[in-house]
Amino acid sequence: MGRTTHKFAPEVRERAVCMVLEHESEHPSRCAAITSIATMIGCSGHTLLEWEKKAEVNSGKRAGVPTELADRLKALECENRDLR
């Protein structure tokens, strides 16, 4: 299992995702916009793409489990383990 580091503050992540949406029309493709903005903030294009996907899930635009629900499920599973 990989180790997750949180190098970027949530505010930076949120702003980067907003920048992709704001500047997408200035680039030939969404991928080009993501790559350009990722370079500006110092992360990989893949990382920014993942942030964008998660933002879409959380807003209901994409299918998936929202962060809040995933965190709650994780806490309940931990509590269940402790009770056993």
N, CA, C and O of each residue as an XYZ file, in Angstrom:
336
protein
N       0.847     -1.176      0.000
C       0.000      0.000      0.000
C       0.886      1.230      0.000
O       1.876      1.292      0.730
N       0.528      2.212     -0.823
C       1.320      3.431     -0.941
C       1.116      4.363      0.232
O       0.101      4.308      0.928
N       2.079      5.200      0.433
C       2.011      6.177      1.510
C       1.553      7.500      0.928
O       2.102      7.968     -0.069
N       0.557      8.098      1.540
C       0.017      9.357      1.060
C       0.644     10.509      1.825
O       0.699     10.495      3.055
N       1.116     11.506      1.089
C       1.614     12.711      1.735
C       0.690     13.847      1.351
O       0.121     13.855      0.259
N       0.544     14.794      2.237
C      -0.334     15.930      1.991
C       0.526     17.177      1.860
O       0.601     17.996      2.776
N       1.173     17.309      0.710
C       2.077     18.418      0.462
C       1.325     19.719      0.218
O       1.844     20.800      0.499
N       0.125     19.624     -0.294
C      -0.635     20.811     -0.668
C      -1.827     20.989      0.267
O      -2.529     20.032      0.595
N      -2.039     22.224      0.683
C      -3.173     22.545      1.543
C      -4.475     22.373      0.763
O      -4.485     22.520     -0.459
N      -5.558     22.067      1.446
C      -6.850     21.921      0.757
C      -7.234     23.156     -0.052
O      -7.863     23.038     -1.104
N      -6.864     24.330      0.429
C      -7.182     25.566     -0.296
C      -6.458     25.616     -1.633
O      -7.012     26.077     -2.631
N      -5.216     25.137     -1.647
C      -4.433     25.118     -2.888
C      -5.052     24.128     -3.872
O      -5.161     24.411     -5.065
N      -5.451     22.977     -3.366
C      -6.081     21.971     -4.220
C      -7.361     22.522     -4.839
O      -7.595     22.387     -6.040
N      -8.182     23.142     -4.002
C      -9.445     23.698     -4.472
C      -9.221     24.783     -5.524
O      -9.917     24.827     -6.539
N      -8.252     25.650     -5.276
C      -7.951     26.728     -6.220
C      -7.433     26.169     -7.542
O      -7.792     26.666     -8.610
N      -6.591     25.139     -7.475
C      -6.052     24.530     -8.694
C      -7.169     23.939     -9.544
O      -7.161     24.084    -10.767
N      -8.127     23.275     -8.905
C      -9.260     22.703     -9.638
C     -10.078     23.823    -10.281
O     -10.505     23.698    -11.429
N     -10.297     24.914     -9.550
C     -11.022     26.063    -10.106
C     -10.274     26.653    -11.295
O     -10.891     27.040    -12.287
N      -8.948     26.723    -11.200
C      -8.152     27.268    -12.294
C      -8.303     26.426    -13.558
O      -8.352     26.969    -14.662
N      -8.378     25.104    -13.404
C      -8.564     24.239    -14.572
C      -9.871     24.594    -15.258
O      -9.920     24.724    -16.482
N     -10.925     24.750    -14.478
C     -12.229     25.071    -15.060
C     -12.238     26.462    -15.688
O     -12.835     26.660    -16.747
N     -11.584     27.421    -15.046
C     -11.553     28.793    -15.544
C     -10.744     28.942    -16.826
O     -11.110     29.723    -17.704
N      -9.640     28.193    -16.938
C      -8.705     28.379    -18.045
C      -8.750     27.263    -19.091
O      -7.928     27.230    -20.006
N      -9.703     26.362    -18.953
C      -9.804     25.244    -19.899
C      -9.995     25.735    -21.328
O      -9.446     25.149    -22.261
N     -10.755     26.789    -21.509
C     -11.041     27.285    -22.864
C      -9.807     27.896    -23.531
O      -9.788     28.058    -24.751
N      -8.793     28.232    -22.762
C      -7.570     28.823    -23.303
C      -6.590     27.772    -23.827
O      -5.563     28.113    -24.414
N      -6.911     26.503    -23.613
C      -6.034     25.402    -24.025
C      -6.755     24.519    -25.032
O      -7.985     24.503    -25.084
N      -5.994     23.788    -25.827
C      -6.621     22.933    -26.843
C      -7.428     21.775    -26.256
O      -8.334     21.259    -26.911
N      -7.106     21.362    -25.025
C      -7.839     20.264    -24.392
C      -7.782     20.428    -22.874
O      -6.989     21.203    -22.340
N      -8.645     19.676    -22.199
C      -8.639     19.704    -20.733
C      -7.299     19.167    -20.206
O      -6.766     19.673    -19.219
N      -6.773     18.157    -20.865
C      -5.487     17.580    -20.462
C      -4.380     18.633    -20.535
O      -3.529     18.702    -19.649
N      -4.390     19.439    -21.571
C      -3.385     20.500    -21.714
C      -3.534     21.533    -20.605
O      -2.538     22.029    -20.077
N      -4.771     21.859    -20.252
C      -5.010     22.814    -19.166
C      -4.506     22.248    -17.845
O      -3.865     22.957    -17.069
N      -4.791     20.984    -17.587
C      -4.348     20.339    -16.350
C      -2.834     20.322    -16.277
O      -2.261     20.646    -15.236
N      -2.180     19.951    -17.361
C      -0.716     19.899    -17.385
C      -0.117     21.276    -17.136
O       0.834     21.412    -16.366
N      -0.667     22.289    -17.778
C      -0.166     23.654    -17.624
C      -0.308     24.154    -16.186
O       0.637     24.703    -15.620
N      -1.467     23.965    -15.609
C      -1.719     24.451    -14.248
C      -0.950     23.633    -13.231
O      -0.461     24.184    -12.245
N      -0.832     22.335    -13.444
C      -0.058     21.489    -12.530
C       1.394     21.959    -12.475
O       1.999     21.992    -11.404
N       1.945     22.316    -13.615
C       3.318     22.824    -13.668
C       3.447     24.112    -12.871
O       4.438     24.318    -12.170
N       2.449     24.974    -12.978
C       2.481     26.256    -12.256
C       2.482     26.078    -10.742
O       3.174     26.807    -10.031
N       1.704     25.105    -10.244
C       1.622     24.951     -8.790
C       2.618     23.942     -8.235
O       2.781     23.832     -7.020
N       3.285     23.205     -9.122
C       4.340     22.299     -8.675
C       3.890     20.900     -8.328
O       4.475     20.258     -7.455
N       2.855     20.414     -9.002
C       2.443     19.026     -8.801
C       2.394     18.343    -10.168
O       2.562     18.989    -11.202
N       2.165     17.052    -10.157
C       2.077     16.342    -11.432
C       0.685     16.510    -12.029
O      -0.278     16.802    -11.320
N       0.593     16.323    -13.324
C      -0.693     16.398    -13.997
C      -1.652     15.335    -13.477
O      -2.853     15.577    -13.358
N      -1.116     14.160    -13.169
C      -1.943     13.074    -12.637
C      -2.550     13.466    -11.293
O      -3.719     13.187    -11.027
N      -1.756     14.107    -10.455
C      -2.237     14.541     -9.143
C      -3.386     15.522     -9.289
O      -4.413     15.382     -8.626
N      -3.218     16.515    -10.152
C      -4.273     17.503    -10.365
C      -5.514     16.854    -10.973
O      -6.636     17.227    -10.630
N      -5.329     15.901    -11.858
C      -6.468     15.187    -12.437
C      -7.243     14.456    -11.338
O      -8.473     14.472    -11.335
N      -6.541     13.824    -10.420
C      -7.194     13.128     -9.308
C      -7.957     14.109     -8.417
O      -9.064     13.811     -7.970
N      -7.365     15.279     -8.159
C      -8.065     16.307     -7.371
C      -9.346     16.721     -8.074
O     -10.391     16.888     -7.445
N      -9.252     16.884     -9.391
C     -10.415     17.309    -10.163
C     -11.508     16.238    -10.130
O     -12.684     16.556     -9.957
N     -11.127     14.987    -10.293
C     -12.104     13.894    -10.238
C     -12.799     13.866     -8.875
O     -14.018     13.711     -8.799
N     -12.022     14.014     -7.807
C     -12.586     13.979     -6.457
C     -13.529     15.158     -6.243
O     -14.569     15.007     -5.603
N     -13.185     16.312     -6.764
C     -14.062     17.485     -6.653
C     -15.380     17.230     -7.396
O     -16.443     17.633     -6.922
N     -15.318     16.570     -8.542
C     -16.529     16.254     -9.295
C     -17.395     15.242     -8.544
O     -18.621     15.353     -8.553
N     -16.777     14.270     -7.904
C     -17.527     13.289     -7.104
C     -18.200     13.998     -5.935
O     -19.380     13.777     -5.665
N     -17.449     14.848     -5.245
C     -17.995     15.548     -4.083
C     -19.138     16.487     -4.447
O     -20.040     16.712     -3.640
N     -19.101     17.034     -5.659
C     -20.161     17.956     -6.090
C     -21.331     17.223     -6.739
O     -22.352     17.840     -7.042
N     -21.196     15.914     -6.956
C     -22.277     15.138     -7.551
C     -22.243     15.080     -9.068
O     -23.141     14.498     -9.677
N     -21.230     15.670     -9.695
C     -21.135     15.662    -11.152
C     -20.605     14.347    -11.699
O     -20.763     14.054    -12.884
N     -19.978     13.554    -10.840
C     -19.384     12.279    -11.247
C     -19.815     11.218    -10.238
O     -19.952     11.501     -9.048
N     -20.023     10.016    -10.716
C     -20.395      8.917     -9.822
C     -19.216      8.550     -8.928
O     -18.061      8.599     -9.351
N     -19.517      8.190     -7.711
C     -18.484      7.777     -6.769
C     -18.906      8.094     -5.350
O     -19.987      8.633     -5.110
N     -18.035      7.752     -4.412
C     -18.309      7.969     -2.997
C     -17.699      9.300     -2.575
O     -16.484      9.477     -2.663
N     -18.531     10.245     -2.115
C     -18.005     11.539     -1.664
C     -17.065     11.379     -0.475
O     -17.184     10.432      0.302
N     -16.141     12.305     -0.345
C     -15.130     12.253      0.709
C     -15.757     12.147      2.095
O     -15.317     11.344      2.918
N     -16.774     12.950      2.353
C     -17.416     12.954      3.674
C     -17.969     11.569      4.014
O     -17.802     11.095      5.138
N     -18.613     10.932      3.069
C     -19.167      9.604      3.293
C     -18.063      8.563      3.462
O     -18.171      7.676      4.309
N     -17.018      8.663      2.673
C     -15.897      7.723      2.783
C     -15.219      7.848      4.148
O     -14.857      6.840      4.755
N     -15.046      9.086      4.632
C     -14.441      9.298      5.945
C     -15.315      8.718      7.051
O     -14.813      8.107      7.994
N     -16.630      8.914      6.929
C     -17.560      8.381      7.932
C     -17.526      6.864      7.933
O     -17.513      6.253      9.001
N     -17.513      6.246      6.769
C     -17.449      4.791      6.663
C     -16.163      4.259      7.278
O     -16.178      3.253      7.988
N     -15.057      4.930      7.008
C     -13.764      4.518      7.569
C     -13.796      4.576      9.100
O     -13.300      3.669      9.769
N     -14.384      5.646      9.650
C     -14.470      5.782     11.104
C     -15.354      4.687     11.707
O     -15.029      4.140     12.761
N     -16.457      4.370     11.051
C     -17.341      3.315     11.545
C     -16.678      1.946     11.493
O     -16.854      1.133     12.400
N     -15.917      1.690     10.434
C     -15.199      0.418     10.342
C     -14.169      0.292     11.447
O     -13.996     -0.781     12.025
N     -13.488      1.383     11.738
C     -12.502      1.390     12.818
C     -13.185      1.140     14.170
O     -12.708      0.349     14.983
N     -14.289      1.819     14.386
C     -15.045      1.637     15.627
C     -15.533      0.193     15.754
O     -15.504     -0.383     16.841
N     -15.980     -0.383     14.646
C     -16.433     -1.772     14.639
C     -15.294     -2.715     15.012
O     -15.493     -3.649     15.788
N     -14.108     -2.480     14.469
C     -12.946     -3.305     14.812
C     -12.624     -3.214     16.297
O     -12.326     -4.220     16.940
N     -12.688     -1.989     16.838
C     -12.394     -1.783     18.246
C     -13.403     -2.485     19.149
O     -13.038     -2.996     20.207
N     -14.653     -2.513     18.742
C     -15.690     -3.163     19.544
C     -15.586     -4.669     19.527
O     -16.028     -5.331     20.466
N     -15.017     -5.214     18.489
C     -14.847     -6.678     18.423
C     -13.761     -7.047     19.376
O     -13.428     -8.225     19.506
